């Protein structure tokens, strides 16, 4: 009877410690490829259903024609479907483009003219 109480108490403590450990969602990483003839100056992403765009992923950087970049979305969410917004340089004849994709399945996203 004493052994049973000891094991039950240990099991209860393990459950408390396991539930207290922070759960961490995996970062979402994909490659963005600029297959246009224009400079991509700003790239925004937000989970589908979120009404506002999050910060420009590039910051002060740009993605030149033919270049690619590995992007990591480390927002702690466990979603895969994201809305994306692409803004090109002012001298480009390309309009701002928006798209929605399941980025977990893709692995890479190529933007075309």
N, C-alpha and C positions, 0 to 999 in steps of 0.2 A: 504494500500500500504506500509506503514511503517513497519507493522508486517511482511510482506513477505520478505522485505530486511533484517530484523533482523534474521529471520530464515535461509535465504539463506546464510548470512554471518557466522552464527554459524555452519551451515552444512559444509561450506567450511573449516572453522577452524578445525572441527573434522576430516575431511578427511586429512588435512595436518598433524595433530598430529598422526593419525592412520598410515599414510605411513611413518612417521619418526621413529616410534617405531621399534626397532630391531626385525627381525624375527628370531626365534630360532628353529632349528630343534630338534626333540626329540632324546635323546641318544638311541643307539641300544644296548640292553642288552640281553645276552644269556649265557647259562651254557655250558662250555666245559668239557667233561668227557673223561678221559684217561682210556680206556678199553683195553690197551695193557699191555704187561709184561715189558715194558721199560719206562724209565724216559723221559718225554717230556721236553727238555731243552729250546727250543725256539719256539715261535708261532708268525707268522707274518700275517697281513691281509691288504688288499687294495681293494678298490672298483674294480669291474670287469672293465677292460679297462684301468686301470692305469698301466703304464709300470714298475714301481718300487715298491718294498715292503716298507711299512712304518716300523717304529721302532718295535723291538721285544716287544711284549705285556708283557711278563713275567719280563723283566729287569733282575735282579739277581735271581729271583725265578725260580723254576721248578715245573712241575706237575708230581708227582710220579704215578706209576701204581695204578689204582683203585680210584684215587682222582678226584675231580671235582672242578671247580672254576667258579665263575660268572665273565664274562667279559663284560665291557662296552666300546663301541666304541663311543667316544664323539668327533667326527671329524667335526661336524656341517653340514655334508652332509645329504641329504634326500634320500639316496639310500639304498637298502636292499641287493643287490647282491654283495657278497664279494668273492675275491680269498683268500684262506688261505694256509699257508705253515707251516708244522710241522717238526721240526728237533729234532731228538732223541739223547741221550747220545752216546758217542763214543763207549762204550762197547756193544751197542745194535746191534742186527743183522737186525734192521728195517731201511729201506732207508728213506730219506727225502720224505715226502708225500705232495702233493698239491691237493686242491679240490676247487670247486666253489659252493656256496650255497646261497639261499635266506634266510638270517639269521632272517629277520622279521617274516617269517612263521614258522621257526623251533622252536625257544624258547630254544633248546638245541642241541648240536652237540656232537656226541660220536665217538671217533676215535678208530678203531679196528685194529688188526694185519692183 
